[in-house]
Amino acid sequence: MAGPVGRRVTAAMVARRAGTSVSTVSLVVNGKSRGRVSAVITERVRAAVEELGYVVDHAASSLARGTTDLVVLLAPDLPNPYFGRVTTGIREALGSRHQLMLSVIEGGEQPGADDVRRVAAFRPAGLLVHAPSPTFLDDLEPGGPPLVLMDAPGFEGRAATVTFDLEPGVRALVAHLAEAGHTVLAYLEGSTPSATFTVRRELLARVAAEHGLRVLDDGTRAGLTLDAAADVGTEALPRWRAAGATAVVAAADTMAYGVLAAAHRLGLAVPGDIAVAGFDDLPYSQVTAPSLTSVALPAEELGRAAAQRLAAVLAGDGDGAAAPLLPSRLAARASTGA
């Protein structure tokens, strides 16, 4: 039986029909009755809800709680196909408990405290922040929404994080390049400040030195797009080759695509004249010409683990847990002669 025409069915009406209190109705309809409301009363409330056609007013519930059911993902490069896979993992882990809102940082900059202040107006249940700026936590006021940092090496002791163990993938890449006879590598750094980019560069240089390889330290940087990296690569490739580099490693696959484009512009064969590799292992890396060697960083696993970690933080038991480390691996392809 539907509720009276023209009248909104309220929780109080359901409570009267079920012969119980409004607070009990709230527990039942919000899925929090287990262990707190008897099975008999739970069934009476559910029957009254169905008979009256009661619909939960989530907006009013959120207002009363002071938060919404929103989880906000803050990231600098959401159009990047990598984040399609990250959000797939997040959505899978969140299920129907939360709505996911995506917030693109203006100008492709790293997420900062000001970005958190802006989205806090939506009263989110929690935040997922990808590759934050190095000063992110220093500038953040206490008492804001619960958050989990993603791909944020170095933040582990200060916040809940989910990040990658880059070492297995980088070691495999360096061994692969050394076996192919390369002795000097160039590195194309991302132009935006990010702890994960710093770790990638420093780890590559350290592991390369262990194998007797040298990484050119000339500070060449580019934006995280194919076009930006292609322009920088067109200028840098002759210089790198003159310094003895026979391989280029880019901080991200989108930048490595730009290096491939630059090599094509300059009439250089890949991998014959210059080998190219990146980080992320985007789906497109399998179909570039030639296909791109990449340190694979599991995007869906990152999203899934971050959402699970946030759920633990919201439940009050996630801050002190050990930060999950997601293993990297090498996807060796034609751009390095695999």
Residue, then its C-alpha position, 0 to 999 in steps of 0.5 A: m500500500a502506498g503512502p497518502v497521495g500528496r504527503r511525504v511519508t516520514a520516519a515518524m509515520v513508519a515508527r507509528r505503523a511498526g509500533t517502535s521509535v524513530s531511532t529504531v526505524s533509522l537503524v533499520v533503514n540505514g542498515k545498522s540494526r544488526g545486533r541492536v534491533s531484534a529480528v522481529i522488530t526489524e521485520r515489522v519496520r521493513a514491512a511498514v516501510e514497504e506498506l507506506g512507500y517510505v524513501v530515505d531522505h539521504a540529504a537530510s541524513s547527511l545534514a544531520r550527520g554533518t557529512t555526506d556519503l561522498v568520497v572525493l578523489l583529488a588528482p592532477d591528471l584525471p583525463n590520463p587513462y591511468f585514472g580510469r583504471v584507478t577509479t574502477g578499483i575505487r568504485e569496486a571497493l566502495g560498492s554502494r556505500h559511497q558515491l565517488m566524486l572526481s576533482v581535477i586539480e587546475g592546471g595539472e598541479q599536484p593536490g594541495a591544501d587549498d584543493v582540500r578546502r574547496v572540496a570540504a564544502f561538500r562535506p565528504a565522508g573522506l578524501l583520496v588524494h593522489a600524488p600530493s605536493p611535498t608540502f601537502l600535510d604541512d599546509l593542511e589544517p587539522g580537523g578536516p575530512p579523513l583522507v588516504l594518500m595514494d602513490a605518496p612515498g615518504f608520507e607513510g609515517r604521517a598519514a594513511t597511505v597506499t603506495f607502490d614498491l617501485e624497486p622490483g620493477v626498476r631493478a628488472l628494467v635496469a637489468h633488462l637495459a644492461e643486458a641489452g648493452h646500454t651503459v648511459l641512460a637519459y631520464l625525462e622528469g615530470s615538471t610537476p613536483s611529486a614525491t613519487f617522481t623523485v623516488r622514481r628518478e633516485l631509485l633508477a640512478r641508484v640501481a643503474a649505478e649498481h649495474g655500472l650504468r650511468v644516468l645523465d643528471d641534466g634536469t630535463r623536465a616536461g609536462l605529463t602529456l604527449d605533446a609537451a614531452a614530444d617538444v622537450g624530447t625533440e630538443a633533448l634527444p640530440r643532446w642526450r645522444a651526444a652525451g652517450a645515452t642510448a636509452v631514455v626512461a621517462a617518468a610516465d608512459t604519457m611522456a614516453y609516448g612523447v619521446l617516441a614521437a620526438a624520435h620519429r620527428l628526428g628520424l631516429a629508429v626505436p630501439g635501434d638508435i634510441a631505446v625508450a621506456g616509461f612508468d605506469d604500463l597504460p593500455y596504450s603502451q601495448v599498441t604504440a609503434p613500437s610497443l612501449t616497455s614500462v614499469a607496470l604500476p597496478a592502477e586498479e589495485l591502487g584504487r581498490a586498496a586506497a578505498q579499503r584503507l579509507a573505509a578502515v580509517l572511517a571505521g576508526d581502525g586504519d590510521g595506525a595500520a602498516a601502509p600497503l605496498l603494491p609491487s611493481r613489475l617490468a612489462a618489456r616490449a619492442s621499444t627496448g628490443a624485447 
